[in-house]
Amino acid sequence: MREIRSPADRRVTAMSESPPIHLKRTDENLGEIDALANVLGGRSGLAGLLDEIDDAGRRGRRAFLGGRLLGRAVDRAFTWDALDRRDPRWWPQGVTTSADASESEAMHGRRLLLVSWYAKERPEDEHGAHGSRISVFDLDTQRYEHVLLVVPRLVDGVLSLDPLHIHAGGMVWLGNYLHVAATARGLMTCSLDDILRVPDFEIGSSRLAVDGERVSSLGYRYVLPVRFAYQAVTEEGEERLRYSFLSLDRTSEPMQVVVGEYGGTTKTRRLARYPLDPTTGLLDDEDGLTKPLGLHQEGAVRMQGAVSAHGTWYLTASNGPWGLGTVYVGEPGAWRRHPWATPMGPEDISWWPSTDRFWSVSEHPRRRWLYSMRRDWFDR
C-alpha cells in the first residue's frame, strides 16, 4: 500500500487496485418461488405488506432522548414493541431505507426503514435456529411488520422450505431488490415483489415446512424467498472477504455498494466497493462476475457498519454490551474518533441524503433502538 496526500494534506492509505476478491452471481430460482407463490395464492409484494401494516401492524414508538443510553450524536430514536425490545432469540443487525431504494426517498409514498435480524438458537427450538428476517418500519406511523427470509427448494416436483441461516449484518435496498450480507458466503438477494402472505400462519408455528397446500411459517404471516446469491470467490492465495455489513453510496460515480469486515485486533478489517447498475438495482457484472473497484486494508477495530458520503467514510464500532458506541470519520489510515456517539451495540449504518442524517440500529435486548444522527454533528 502506498501513502498519498489528500487536498487537505492528510495522510491516507491508497486503495489497492484490482484486488482478486469477486462476487459470482448464481442462477435465479424463479421456478421454486413460483411454486411457493402458487401454494400461497400469489405474491403480495411490498404494497400488500404495507396495507397490512396499516391495519394490523406491530406498534413501535418514539424513544425518550434523555439520559446517556442513546449516545451524544443521536438526535431522534424509535423503539420496537415490548416483545421485540426484549426478545433473546432475535438480534437486529442491518439497516437500509427507502432513501436507498429510490431517488424520491419513498416507496409507495412511504418513508421506510428496513432492519435485518438473525436468530440465536434457543432450547425450545425443536427444529433449530429460526434463521433471519427483516422488519419493514414506517417512520411516520411507527408501525412495522416482520418478514421471514426463506429458501424454497423444488426436488422431483416436491416443494420444501428452509430458513435462511445468515448473520444478515447489513443490507442495501435499491429498486425492488434487497441485498443482504452473508459473511463468508457473500450476498443474498431478494426481490420485494416476491413477498408472500401465509394464510394459515398459526398452523405448525414451531416449524417451517410445506405440507401439501399448507405452509407452516414459524408463526410469521409474511415470508420473503431468496431469489439468487452473489457468492464470494477469491483467487488462489487471497483471503476471502467477509461481508459483515454493507451500504449504498449514492454520491459515487458509478453508484456503489460499500462492504466491510467486522474484526478485532487480530483479524482483517477491510473495506471494499462494488459497482451498481442503478437501472436494475443489481451489481454491475461481466459474465456473472462482479469485481471490486478497490480494497482498503485499514478499517476500524470492531466496526459494525460503514457508509461513504461525498468522499468521507463514517464507521460505527461497538464497545461491548454496556459501553456506548464509537463513530470513526475520515479515510482509512486517517480516522477521527468520536466516542460515546451511539447507543450500546451499534450495528449497520445508512445515509439519508435529503435530511443529511445517518440511520442505525442497536442490538442488545432492552437496549434496542432505531436512531438517527446528523452528519454535521461529526464536523465538530
Residue frames relative to the residue before (quaternion, step in Angstrom):
aa qw qx qy qz dx dy dz
M 1.0000 0.0000 0.0000 0.0000 0.00 0.00 0.00
R 0.2281 -0.7755 0.5741 0.1302 3.58 -0.93 0.87
E 0.3710 -0.7190 0.5428 0.2252 3.55 -1.13 0.61
I 0.0844 -0.7915 0.6050 0.0196 3.56 -1.00 0.86
R 0.4265 -0.6709 0.5388 0.2786 3.54 -1.31 0.22
S 0.3310 -0.7183 0.5760 0.2067 3.54 -0.91 0.95
P 0.6930 -0.4496 0.3314 0.4559 3.62 -1.26 0.13
A 0.6904 0.4529 -0.2777 0.4911 3.58 1.11 -0.63
D 0.4668 -0.7133 0.4085 0.3261 3.58 1.35 0.27
R 0.3951 0.6823 -0.5096 0.3446 3.54 1.02 0.85
R 0.4396 -0.6645 0.5294 0.2914 3.55 -1.16 0.61
V 0.0593 0.7868 -0.6093 0.0790 3.56 -0.68 1.10
T 0.4498 -0.6763 0.5131 0.2773 3.53 -1.23 0.39
A 0.4193 -0.7226 0.4896 0.2496 3.56 -0.70 1.03
M 0.4906 -0.6555 0.4922 0.2957 3.54 -1.15 0.64
S 0.4596 -0.6884 0.4848 0.2828 3.55 -0.84 0.97
E 0.4230 -0.7345 0.4848 0.2159 3.53 -1.02 0.83
S 0.8769 0.0295 -0.0317 0.4788 3.55 -1.14 0.80
P 0.0928 0.8086 -0.5762 0.0743 3.63 0.67 0.97
P 0.4507 -0.7215 0.4600 0.2544 3.62 -0.97 0.82
I 0.4369 0.6522 -0.4780 0.3941 3.57 0.85 1.05
H 0.0269 0.8518 -0.5142 0.0968 3.56 -0.22 1.30
L 0.2983 -0.6986 0.6123 0.2193 3.51 -1.42 0.12
K 0.1494 -0.7976 0.5827 0.0448 3.56 -0.80 1.07
R 0.3350 -0.7730 0.5099 0.1738 3.54 -0.63 1.17
T 0.3260 -0.7362 0.5637 0.1844 3.56 -0.99 0.91
D 0.6436 -0.4904 0.4039 0.4267 3.55 -1.31 0.09
E 0.4950 -0.6350 0.5007 0.3180 3.56 -1.22 0.51
N 0.2961 -0.7569 0.5559 0.1746 3.56 -1.02 0.80
L 0.0509 0.8457 -0.5269 0.0671 3.56 0.79 1.06
G 0.6016 0.5668 -0.3698 0.4243 3.60 1.06 -0.65
E 0.6681 0.4928 -0.2945 0.4734 3.58 0.96 -0.88
I 0.6636 0.4960 -0.3090 0.4671 3.59 0.97 -0.84
D 0.6349 0.5225 -0.3308 0.4632 3.58 0.99 -0.79
A 0.6450 0.5209 -0.3249 0.4550 3.59 0.99 -0.82
L 0.6590 0.4880 -0.3079 0.4826 3.58 0.98 -0.80
A 0.6376 0.5258 -0.3244 0.4603 3.59 1.00 -0.80
N 0.6312 0.5325 -0.3378 0.4515 3.59 1.03 -0.72
V 0.6409 0.5148 -0.3221 0.4695 3.58 1.02 -0.78
L 0.7592 0.4007 -0.1944 0.4746 3.57 0.99 -0.88
G 0.5881 -0.6302 0.3592 0.3576 3.58 1.21 0.18
G 0.7382 -0.4158 0.2269 0.4803 3.58 1.15 0.55
R 0.6054 -0.5803 0.4230 0.3433 3.52 -1.34 0.30
S 0.3235 -0.7205 0.5792 0.2020 3.55 -1.16 0.71
G 0.2269 -0.7914 0.5298 0.2037 3.56 1.02 -0.81
L 0.7138 -0.4366 0.3235 0.4419 3.53 -1.33 0.04
A 0.6264 0.5580 -0.3512 0.4158 3.60 0.97 -0.78
G 0.6629 0.4983 -0.3064 0.4673 3.59 0.96 -0.83
L 0.6320 0.5236 -0.3292 0.4671 3.58 1.02 -0.75
L 0.6622 0.5112 -0.3156 0.4478 3.60 0.92 -0.86
D 0.6076 0.5401 -0.3570 0.4600 3.60 1.05 -0.66
E 0.6852 0.4727 -0.2940 0.4697 3.57 0.94 -0.81
I 0.5827 0.5607 -0.3756 0.4529 3.58 1.10 -0.62
D 0.6393 0.5264 -0.3299 0.4531 3.59 0.96 -0.80
D 0.7429 0.4358 -0.2251 0.4555 3.57 0.92 -0.93
A 0.8483 0.0339 0.0602 0.5250 3.56 0.82 -0.98
G 0.3190 0.7849 -0.4839 0.2192 3.58 1.16 0.49
R 0.5909 -0.5338 0.4594 0.3934 3.53 -1.31 0.31
R 0.3651 -0.7490 0.5190 0.1905 3.55 -1.15 0.61
G 0.1555 -0.7408 0.6480 0.0846 3.52 -0.78 1.11
R 0.1893 -0.7801 0.5791 0.1426 3.58 -1.24 -0.21
R 0.5947 -0.5301 0.4560 0.3966 3.53 -1.33 0.28
A 0.3141 -0.7488 0.5568 0.1747 3.55 -1.08 0.74
F 0.5108 -0.6383 0.4925 0.2986 3.54 -1.15 0.74
L 0.3151 -0.7933 0.4973 0.1551 3.58 -0.76 1.06
G 0.4821 0.6809 -0.4398 0.3325 3.59 1.19 0.00
G 0.7060 0.4369 -0.3281 0.4506 3.56 -1.25 0.25
R 0.5648 -0.6327 0.4390 0.2967 3.55 -1.31 -0.21
L 0.4397 0.7313 -0.4460 0.2703 3.61 1.21 0.07
L 0.7352 0.4786 -0.2371 0.4175 3.57 1.01 -0.78
G 0.5440 -0.6415 0.4015 0.3624 3.60 1.16 -0.18
R 0.6191 -0.6149 0.3633 0.3265 3.54 -1.17 0.69
A 0.7184 0.4760 -0.2638 0.4333 3.61 1.02 -0.71
V 0.5517 0.6480 -0.3895 0.3521 3.61 1.20 -0.37
D 0.1284 -0.8199 0.5549 0.0588 3.58 -0.81 1.00
R 0.7791 -0.0098 -0.0529 0.6246 3.62 1.27 -0.14
A 0.0152 -0.8114 0.5835 -0.0306 3.53 -1.13 0.60
F 0.1608 -0.7370 0.6489 0.1000 3.50 -1.32 0.55
T 0.1375 -0.7706 0.6090 0.1278 3.53 -1.28 0.24
W 0.6115 -0.5892 0.4134 0.3287 3.55 -1.36 0.32
D 0.6458 -0.4562 0.3849 0.4761 3.58 -1.23 -0.16
A 0.7403 -0.4528 0.2573 0.4252 3.57 -1.27 0.32
L 0.6520 0.5211 -0.3243 0.4451 3.60 0.96 -0.80
D 0.7176 0.4466 -0.2637 0.4648 3.60 0.80 -0.96
R 0.5886 0.5773 -0.3776 0.4215 3.60 1.10 -0.50
R 0.8092 0.2935 -0.1291 0.4924 3.58 0.97 -0.80
D 0.4006 0.7568 -0.4536 0.2469 3.62 1.27 -0.16
P 0.2900 -0.7859 0.5161 0.1785 3.67 -0.59 1.05
R 0.6018 0.5717 -0.3682 0.4189 3.62 1.21 -0.26
W 0.8046 0.2969 -0.1283 0.4980 3.60 0.71 -1.08
W 0.1061 -0.8099 0.5768 -0.0036 3.57 -0.88 1.09
P 0.3863 -0.7317 0.5091 0.2370 3.65 -0.61 1.09
Q 0.0769 -0.8245 0.5606 0.0031 3.58 -1.03 0.81
G 0.8466 0.1663 -0.0500 0.5031 3.59 0.34 -1.25
V 0.0876 -0.7848 0.6103 0.0625 3.56 -1.25 0.41
T 0.1005 0.7310 -0.6728 0.0534 3.52 -1.20 0.76
T 0.2730 -0.7947 0.5320 0.1048 3.58 -1.18 0.45
S 0.6430 -0.4986 0.4080 0.4141 3.54 -1.33 0.14
A 0.5681 0.5676 -0.3905 0.4501 3.61 1.24 -0.23
D 0.5931 0.4985 -0.3542 0.5237 3.57 1.27 -0.34
A 0.6926 0.5381 -0.2845 0.3871 3.54 0.84 -1.04
S 0.8288 0.0595 0.0428 0.5548 3.58 0.92 -0.88
E 0.5434 -0.6120 0.4608 0.3431 3.58 -1.10 0.65
S 0.6127 0.5399 -0.3480 0.4605 3.61 1.18 -0.44
E 0.3586 -0.7714 0.4398 0.2880 3.58 1.37 -0.29
A 0.6964 0.3536 -0.2804 0.5580 3.58 1.24 0.42
M 0.1564 -0.7465 0.6361 0.1167 3.53 -1.28 0.52
H 0.8174 -0.0132 -0.0726 0.5713 3.55 -0.71 1.16
G 0.6850 -0.5086 0.2697 0.4465 3.55 1.06 0.82
R 0.6316 0.5355 -0.3311 0.4525 3.62 1.24 0.19
R 0.3204 -0.6687 0.6290 0.2337 3.53 -1.29 0.57
L 0.0082 -0.8542 0.5119 -0.0907 3.54 -0.32 1.30
L 0.1824 -0.7045 0.6693 0.1494 3.50 -1.34 0.56
L 0.1438 -0.7391 0.6486 0.1112 3.57 -1.11 0.74
V 0.0769 -0.7929 0.6045 -0.0041 3.56 -0.85 1.04
S 0.2365 -0.7620 0.5853 0.1444 3.58 -0.94 0.88
W 0.1346 -0.7652 0.6273 0.0532 3.56 -1.24 0.69
Y 0.1443 -0.7412 0.6350 0.1629 3.57 -1.23 0.40
A 0.4022 -0.7325 0.5080 0.2091 3.56 -1.16 0.66
K 0.2696 -0.7031 0.6332 0.1790 3.52 -1.11 0.82
E 0.4975 -0.6661 0.4594 0.3126 3.56 -0.94 0.84
R 0.2043 -0.7792 0.5878 0.0748 3.53 -1.02 0.95
P 0.6386 -0.5476 0.3603 0.4031 3.64 -1.12 0.52
E 0.6904 0.4870 -0.2853 0.4526 3.59 1.07 -0.65
D 0.5321 0.6354 -0.4119 0.3787 3.62 1.23 -0.08
E 0.2714 -0.8104 0.5017 0.1338 3.57 -0.15 1.31
H 0.7885 0.3038 -0.1341 0.5176 3.57 1.05 -0.78
G 0.6977 -0.4689 0.2732 0.4677 3.59 1.12 0.57
A 0.7403 -0.4074 0.2962 0.4453 3.55 -1.36 0.00
H 0.5448 -0.6760 0.4163 0.2701 3.54 -1.14 0.72
G 0.5719 -0.6319 0.3752 0.3644 3.61 1.21 0.00
S 0.5989 -0.5364 0.4343 0.4061 3.56 -0.82 -1.02
R 0.1026 -0.7850 0.6102 0.0314 3.55 -1.27 0.49
I 0.2582 -0.7129 0.6103 0.2294 3.53 -1.35 0.07
S 0.2316 -0.7266 0.6237 0.1713 3.53 -1.31 0.40
V 0.2179 -0.7434 0.6200 0.1244 3.55 -1.01 0.88
F 0.0635 -0.8294 0.5523 -0.0559 3.57 -0.41 1.32
D 0.2705 -0.7580 0.5783 0.1331 3.58 -0.73 1.14
L 0.3842 -0.7653 0.4691 0.2160 3.58 -0.48 1.18
D 0.6931 0.4932 -0.2896 0.4387 3.61 1.04 -0.65
T 0.7692 0.3258 -0.1908 0.5156 3.61 1.00 -0.71
Q 0.2990 -0.7674 0.4915 0.2832 3.59 1.29 -0.44
R 0.4728 0.6159 -0.4785 0.4100 3.58 1.09 0.69
Y 0.0049 -0.8127 0.5812 -0.0413 3.55 -1.07 0.69
E 0.1158 -0.7692 0.6212 0.0951 3.55 -1.34 0.20
H 0.4075 -0.7004 0.5378 0.2327 3.54 -1.20 0.68
V 0.1175 -0.7603 0.6366 0.0541 3.54 -1.23 0.69
L 0.3193 -0.7654 0.5307 0.1750 3.58 -0.65 1.11
L 0.3266 -0.7309 0.5662 0.1961 3.59 -0.93 0.93
V 0.0301 -0.8277 0.5573 -0.0577 3.57 -0.73 1.10
V 0.2716 -0.7233 0.6123 0.1677 3.52 -1.37 0.38
P 0.1699 -0.7914 0.5783 0.1019 3.63 -0.36 1.17
R 0.0989 -0.7786 0.6180 0.0462 3.57 -1.12 0.74
L 0.1246 -0.7772 0.6158 0.0350 3.53 -1.11 0.82
V 0.0732 0.7994 -0.5841 0.1200 3.58 -0.37 1.30
D 0.8345 -0.0852 0.0010 0.5444 3.57 -0.61 1.19
G 0.7260 -0.4583 0.2294 0.4584 3.54 1.01 0.89
V 0.6092 0.5378 -0.3481 0.4674 3.59 1.29 0.00
L 0.2666 -0.7849 0.5472 0.1161 3.56 -0.70 1.15
S 0.0186 0.7729 -0.6340 0.0192 3.56 -1.01 0.88
L 0.2608 -0.7734 0.5691 0.0994 3.54 -1.27 0.38
D 0.0602 -0.7933 0.6058 0.0006 3.57 -0.88 1.01
P 0.4953 -0.6075 0.5067 0.3591 3.59 -1.19 0.41
L 0.4291 -0.6586 0.5460 0.2898 3.56 -1.24 0.44
H 0.1509 -0.8156 0.5567 0.0457 3.57 -0.37 1.27
I 0.3469 0.6868 -0.5735 0.2813 3.57 -0.09 1.32
H 0.5885 -0.5874 0.4216 0.3617 3.57 -1.26 0.38
A 0.1945 -0.8345 0.4976 0.1346 3.61 1.23 -0.48
G 0.1843 0.8553 -0.4662 0.1308 3.56 0.99 0.88
G 0.8062 0.0403 -0.0360 0.5892 3.59 1.24 -0.12
M 0.1331 -0.7929 0.5916 0.0598 3.56 -1.26 0.43
V 0.0880 -0.7253 0.6740 0.1091 3.49 -1.39 0.39
W 0.1284 -0.7734 0.6196 0.0375 3.55 -0.87 1.06
L 0.1310 0.7816 -0.5971 0.1240 3.58 -0.65 1.11
G 0.8051 0.0166 -0.0728 0.5884 3.55 -0.52 1.19
N 0.7756 -0.2747 0.2262 0.5214 3.57 -0.76 -1.03
Y 0.6399 0.5682 -0.3168 0.4089 3.59 1.25 -0.24
L 0.1476 -0.7568 0.6338 0.0621 3.51 -1.16 0.82
H 0.1330 -0.7849 0.6040 0.0365 3.56 -0.68 1.18
V 0.1092 -0.8192 0.5629 -0.0055 3.57 -0.71 1.14
A 0.4706 -0.6926 0.4767 0.2677 3.57 -0.86 1.00
A 0.0749 -0.8148 0.5748 -0.0036 3.57 -0.91 0.98
T 0.5501 -0.6577 0.3673 0.3604 3.58 1.14 0.78
A 0.8557 -0.0541 0.0305 0.5138 3.64 -0.73 -0.96
R 0.6333 0.5519 -0.3325 0.4287 3.59 1.19 -0.40
G 0.5779 -0.5831 0.3871 0.4197 3.62 1.18 -0.29
L 0.6627 -0.4492 0.3774 0.4654 3.57 -0.78 -1.08
M 0.2240 -0.7188 0.6380 0.1614 3.53 -1.28 0.58
T 0.1520 -0.8183 0.5527 0.0428 3.56 -0.84 1.00
C 0.0846 -0.7730 0.6287 0.0082 3.53 -0.98 1.01
S 0.2917 -0.6878 0.6205 0.2383 3.53 -1.33 0.31
L 0.4286 -0.7182 0.4836 0.2581 3.58 -0.73 1.00
D 0.5105 0.6099 -0.4258 0.4314 3.58 1.26 -0.12
D 0.6713 0.5199 -0.2828 0.4462 3.60 1.22 -0.52
I 0.3646 0.7192 -0.5190 0.2835 3.65 1.17 0.15
L 0.1214 -0.8127 0.5699 0.0015 3.56 -0.82 1.09
R 0.3088 -0.7350 0.5751 0.1833 3.55 -1.02 0.85
V 0.2641 -0.7596 0.5805 0.1271 3.55 -0.96 0.98
P 0.3558 -0.7790 0.4662 0.2217 3.64 -0.29 1.19
D 0.7856 0.2853 -0.1458 0.5293 3.58 0.80 -1.00
F 0.0493 0.8742 -0.4827 0.0195 3.53 0.83 1.00
E 0.6176 0.5448 -0.3570 0.4407 3.62 1.17 -0.28
I 0.5995 0.6000 -0.3641 0.3848 3.61 1.13 -0.52
G 0.8494 0.0351 -0.0450 0.5247 3.57 -0.83 0.98
S 0.1466 0.8591 -0.4830 0.0846 3.56 1.03 0.75
S 0.6334 0.5417 -0.3422 0.4338 3.63 1.20 -0.26
R 0.7728 0.2578 -0.1673 0.5552 3.59 1.24 -0.02
L 0.3414 -0.6912 0.5964 0.2236 3.51 -1.38 0.22
A 0.2859 0.7660 -0.5116 0.2641 3.57 -0.40 1.19
V 0.2940 -0.6895 0.6254 0.2167 3.51 -1.42 0.28
D 0.0171 -0.7905 0.6112 -0.0344 3.55 -0.76 1.10
G 0.8043 -0.1749 0.0745 0.5630 3.55 0.00 1.31
E 0.7978 -0.2230 0.2021 0.5224 3.56 -0.57 -1.19
R 0.6466 0.4881 -0.3256 0.4874 3.58 1.21 0.32
V 0.1787 -0.7706 0.6064 0.0801 3.54 -1.15 0.73
S 0.1622 -0.7410 0.6419 0.1123 3.56 -0.91 0.93
S 0.0937 -0.8533 0.5109 -0.0443 3.56 -0.74 1.08
L 0.6154 -0.5839 0.3482 0.3988 3.59 0.97 0.83
G 0.6905 -0.4875 0.2737 0.4589 3.56 1.17 0.58
Y 0.5504 0.6204 -0.3993 0.3909 3.61 1.25 0.00
R 0.4012 -0.7188 0.5195 0.2291 3.53 -0.98 0.88
Y 0.7821 0.2228 -0.1214 0.5692 3.61 1.18 -0.53
V 0.0702 -0.7635 0.6406 0.0419 3.55 -1.17 0.75
L 0.1584 -0.7603 0.6232 0.0915 3.55 -1.26 0.55
P 0.2543 -0.7921 0.5358 0.1439 3.61 -0.49 1.15
V 0.4900 -0.6182 0.5281 0.3144 3.54 -1.23 0.60
R 0.3131 -0.7711 0.5258 0.1759 3.57 -0.84 0.97
F 0.7623 -0.1936 0.1222 0.6054 3.61 1.02 -0.77
A 0.3654 -0.7193 0.5494 0.2174 3.56 -1.33 0.10
Y 0.2602 -0.6644 0.6619 0.2295 3.48 -1.40 0.32
Q 0.2025 -0.8259 0.5186 0.0889 3.56 -0.13 1.31
A 0.4346 -0.6878 0.5205 0.2592 3.56 -1.00 0.88
V 0.0512 0.7808 -0.6195 0.0638 3.57 -0.82 1.04
T 0.1061 -0.7852 0.6077 0.0543 3.57 -1.17 0.61
E 0.4947 -0.5988 0.5241 0.3494 3.50 -1.32 0.21
E 0.6766 -0.5105 0.3439 0.4040 3.54 -1.21 0.51
G 0.7977 0.2895 -0.2384 0.4723 3.53 -0.96 0.97
E 0.6539 0.4812 -0.3115 0.4939 3.60 1.27 -0.17
E 0.4270 -0.6967 0.5128 0.2634 3.58 -0.92 0.89
R 0.4941 -0.6775 0.4639 0.2857 3.56 -0.86 1.01
L 0.4536 -0.6786 0.5111 0.2693 3.54 -0.99 0.88
R 0.2946 -0.7177 0.6014 0.1909 3.55 -1.09 0.75
Y 0.2450 -0.7789 0.5634 0.1261 3.58 -0.61 1.15
S 0.0464 -0.8549 0.5163 -0.0216 3.54 0.41 1.32
F 0.7872 -0.0594 0.0747 0.6093 3.59 1.05 -0.74
L 0.0560 -0.7976 0.5997 0.0337 3.56 -1.27 0.32
S 0.0570 -0.7789 0.6243 0.0190 3.54 -1.29 0.44
L 0.4725 -0.6613 0.5141 0.2743 3.54 -1.37 0.17
D 0.1443 -0.7522 0.6360 0.0948 3.56 -1.02 0.87
R 0.1686 -0.8090 0.5597 0.0624 3.57 -0.28 1.30
T 0.6472 0.5430 -0.3233 0.4263 3.61 1.20 -0.36
S 0.5875 0.5714 -0.3757 0.4326 3.60 1.24 -0.09
E 0.2157 -0.7514 0.6079 0.1390 3.55 -1.28 0.35
P 0.4395 -0.3274 -0.7945 0.2617 1.57 -0.86 2.35
M 0.6798 -0.4304 0.3748 0.4605 3.57 -1.32 0.12
Q 0.1137 -0.8407 0.5293 -0.0076 3.58 -0.87 0.97
V 0.3481 -0.6506 0.6255 0.2535 3.48 -1.40 0.40
V 0.2120 -0.7554 0.6113 0.1037 3.55 -0.93 1.01
V 0.0239 -0.7956 0.6053 -0.0086 3.59 -0.85 0.97
G 0.0071 -0.8121 0.5835 -0.0083 3.53 -1.22 0.47
E 0.4439 -0.6954 0.5210 0.2188 3.50 -1.39 0.34
Y 0.3350 -0.6701 0.6206 0.2315 3.54 -1.10 0.77
G 0.2469 0.7744 -0.5615 0.1550 3.58 -0.97 0.79
G 0.4416 -0.6582 0.5416 0.2800 3.53 -1.22 0.58
T 0.7929 -0.3322 0.2238 0.4592 3.55 -1.26 -0.38
T 0.7260 0.4428 -0.2490 0.4635 3.60 1.13 -0.51
K 0.6821 0.4650 -0.2889 0.4849 3.63 1.24 -0.08
T 0.5929 -0.5412 0.4448 0.3971 3.55 -1.25 0.34
R 0.1059 -0.7731 0.6246 0.0308 3.54 -1.16 0.74
R 0.1235 0.8518 -0.4922 0.1302 3.52 0.72 1.16
L 0.1997 -0.7354 0.6365 0.1189 3.53 -1.34 0.49
A 0.0102 -0.8091 0.5868 -0.0310 3.58 -0.91 0.91
R 0.2513 -0.7415 0.6028 0.1539 3.54 -1.35 0.34
Y 0.0900 -0.7749 0.6242 0.0417 3.54 -1.08 0.83
P 0.4720 -0.6947 0.4613 0.2859 3.62 -0.97 0.79
L 0.2295 -0.7609 0.5972 0.1077 3.54 -1.22 0.70
D 0.3128 -0.6878 0.6131 0.2304 3.51 -1.28 0.46
P 0.3051 -0.8019 0.4776 0.1895 3.63 -0.20 1.20
T 0.6148 0.5653 -0.3597 0.4161 3.60 1.14 -0.43
T 0.7600 0.3368 -0.1903 0.5222 3.59 1.15 -0.55
G 0.4037 -0.6987 0.4917 0.3272 3.60 1.10 -0.62
L 0.6217 0.5443 -0.3304 0.4562 3.59 1.30 0.11
L 0.6136 -0.5201 0.4254 0.4147 3.55 -1.26 0.27
D 0.4579 -0.6736 0.5133 0.2703 3.54 -1.08 0.78
D 0.0468 0.8333 -0.5456 0.0755 3.57 -0.47 1.16
E 0.2561 -0.7160 0.6261 0.1725 3.49 -1.40 0.23
D 0.8203 -0.0896 -0.0069 0.5648 3.56 -0.45 1.27
G 0.7276 -0.4610 0.2356 0.4501 3.57 1.00 0.90
L 0.6695 0.4748 -0.2941 0.4897 3.60 1.26 0.05
T 0.1544 -0.7827 0.5994 0.0652 3.59 -0.76 1.09
K 0.1715 -0.7977 0.5748 0.0630 3.56 -0.70 1.13
P 0.4921 -0.6710 0.4595 0.3107 3.60 -0.93 0.81
L 0.4912 -0.6492 0.5006 0.2944 3.54 -1.22 0.56
G 0.7759 -0.2140 0.1340 0.5781 3.56 1.27 -0.26
L 0.2630 -0.7697 0.5714 0.1090 3.54 -1.30 0.29
H 0.1942 -0.7490 0.6250 0.1029 3.55 -0.91 1.01
Q 0.3389 -0.7654 0.5182 0.1754 3.58 -1.00 0.83
E 0.7580 0.4551 -0.1831 0.4298 3.61 1.11 -0.60
G 0.1041 0.7805 -0.6006 0.1387 3.55 0.48 1.23
A 0.6153 -0.5681 0.4058 0.3660 3.56 -1.31 0.20
V 0.5887 -0.5616 0.4542 0.3631 3.55 -1.27 0.50
R 0.8560 0.0549 -0.0961 0.5050 3.58 -0.99 0.99
M 0.2745 0.7563 -0.5530 0.2166 3.60 0.99 0.70
Q 0.2536 -0.7934 0.5476 0.0792 3.51 -1.00 1.00
G 0.7989 0.0175 -0.0024 0.6012 3.58 1.22 -0.34
A 0.0555 -0.7880 0.6127 0.0227 3.56 -1.20 0.54
V 0.0259 0.7692 -0.6379 0.0252 3.53 -1.08 0.82
S 0.2095 -0.7612 0.6025 0.1170 3.54 -1.18 0.65
A 0.0379 0.7870 -0.6124 0.0638 3.57 -0.90 0.99
H 0.8462 -0.0569 -0.0109 0.5296 3.57 -0.73 1.14
G 0.7530 -0.4413 0.2049 0.4429 3.55 0.95 0.94
T 0.6657 0.4602 -0.3049 0.5021 3.61 1.25 -0.04
W 0.3366 -0.7376 0.5559 0.1832 3.55 -1.03 0.87
Y 0.0776 -0.7518 0.6535 0.0423 3.54 -1.26 0.69
L 0.0617 -0.8173 0.5723 -0.0254 3.57 -0.64 1.17
T 0.2445 -0.7152 0.6274 0.1873 3.58 -1.11 0.68
A 0.0322 -0.7941 0.6069 -0.0062 3.57 -1.06 0.76
S 0.3710 -0.7535 0.5089 0.1888 3.56 -0.96 0.91
N 0.1756 -0.7660 0.6120 0.0892 3.53 -1.31 0.53
G 0.7506 -0.3704 0.2029 0.5081 3.56 0.89 0.96
P 0.7004 -0.5100 0.3101 0.3914 3.58 -1.28 0.24
W 0.7778 0.3247 -0.1871 0.5046 3.61 1.15 -0.39
G 0.6177 0.5397 -0.3576 0.4464 3.61 1.23 -0.07
L 0.5017 -0.6399 0.4854 0.3212 3.58 -0.97 0.83
G 0.5081 -0.6945 0.4333 0.2678 3.55 -1.06 0.79
T 0.3885 -0.7068 0.5570 0.1984 3.52 -1.38 0.41
V 0.1620 -0.7372 0.6420 0.1349 3.56 -1.22 0.56
Y 0.1831 -0.7631 0.6140 0.0844 3.55 -0.91 1.03
V 0.1039 -0.8045 0.5848 0.0026 3.57 -0.91 0.99
G 0.5937 0.5819 -0.4305 0.3516 3.57 -1.08 0.71
E 0.5789 -0.5284 0.4563 0.4212 3.52 -0.88 -1.07
P 0.6460 -0.5241 0.3647 0.4184 3.61 -1.10 0.54
G 0.7771 0.2627 -0.2412 0.5185 3.53 -0.78 1.12
A 0.7780 0.2106 -0.1249 0.5786 3.59 1.25 -0.19
W 0.1663 0.8273 -0.5157 0.1481 3.57 0.79 1.05
R 0.2116 -0.7050 0.6575 0.1609 3.52 -1.27 0.64
R 0.2777 -0.8001 0.5183 0.1185 3.56 -0.68 1.13
H 0.0888 -0.7695 0.6317 0.0297 3.56 -0.96 0.99
P 0.1535 -0.8247 0.5383 0.0815 3.63 -0.02 1.25
W 0.8304 0.2342 -0.1821 0.4717 3.55 -1.36 0.40
A 0.3659 0.7693 -0.4578 0.2544 3.58 1.12 0.59
T 0.7977 0.2484 -0.0933 0.5415 3.61 1.05 -0.75
P 0.6399 -0.4864 0.3999 0.4406 3.59 -1.24 0.05
M 0.6632 -0.4404 0.3958 0.4577 3.56 -1.32 -0.01
G 0.8464 0.1917 -0.1335 0.4786 3.55 -1.05 0.74
P 0.1487 0.7977 -0.5729 0.1152 3.65 0.78 0.88
E 0.2026 -0.7859 0.5752 0.1023 3.56 -1.08 0.69
D 0.8508 -0.0890 0.0948 0.5092 3.57 -1.04 -0.86
I 0.1948 -0.7815 0.5851 0.0952 3.59 -1.26 0.39
S 0.0545 -0.7860 0.6158 -0.0047 3.57 -1.10 0.81
W 0.3195 -0.7577 0.5454 0.1625 3.58 -1.09 0.77
W 0.2089 -0.7550 0.6133 0.1007 3.57 -1.01 0.97
P 0.3813 -0.8003 0.4001 0.2323 3.62 -0.12 1.28
S 0.7224 0.4781 -0.2979 0.4009 3.63 0.62 -1.05
T 0.7297 0.3812 -0.2311 0.5185 3.59 1.08 -0.63
D 0.2931 -0.7840 0.4858 0.2519 3.57 1.36 -0.27
R 0.4807 0.6376 -0.4456 0.4047 3.54 0.97 0.98
F 0.3429 -0.6822 0.6012 0.2358 3.50 -1.31 0.46
W 0.1668 -0.7466 0.6321 0.1234 3.54 -1.20 0.63
S 0.0515 0.7832 -0.6164 0.0639 3.53 -1.05 0.84
V 0.2801 -0.7349 0.5896 0.1838 3.56 -1.35 0.09
S 0.2564 -0.7330 0.6032 0.1819 3.54 -1.28 0.42
E 0.4319 -0.7990 0.3910 0.1492 3.53 -0.98 0.93
H 0.6555 0.5844 -0.3380 0.3385 3.63 0.95 -0.70
P 0.5762 -0.5995 0.4221 0.3613 3.61 -1.00 0.79
R 0.8301 0.1538 -0.1935 0.4999 3.52 -1.09 0.99
R 0.7197 0.2848 -0.2363 0.5874 3.59 1.29 0.19
R 0.3884 0.7329 -0.4501 0.3308 3.56 0.97 0.98
W 0.1030 0.7912 -0.5926 0.1109 3.53 -0.68 1.17
L 0.2537 -0.6401 0.6855 0.2365 3.49 -1.45 0.27
Y 0.0677 0.8452 -0.5171 0.1172 3.59 -0.41 1.13
S 0.2652 -0.7511 0.5841 0.1559 3.53 -1.27 0.51
M 0.1392 -0.7570 0.6355 0.0616 3.52 -1.34 0.54
R 0.4302 -0.6901 0.5170 0.2672 3.58 -0.94 0.87
R 0.4899 -0.6776 0.4556 0.3054 3.58 -0.87 0.92
D 0.6669 0.5154 -0.3276 0.4270 3.61 0.96 -0.77
W 0.4889 0.6417 -0.4493 0.3838 3.63 1.22 -0.21
F 0.7040 0.4788 -0.2641 0.4531 3.58 1.05 -0.72
D 0.5145 0.6171 -0.4294 0.4124 3.58 1.28 0.20
R 0.5603 0.6335 -0.3883 0.3659 3.56 1.21 -0.39
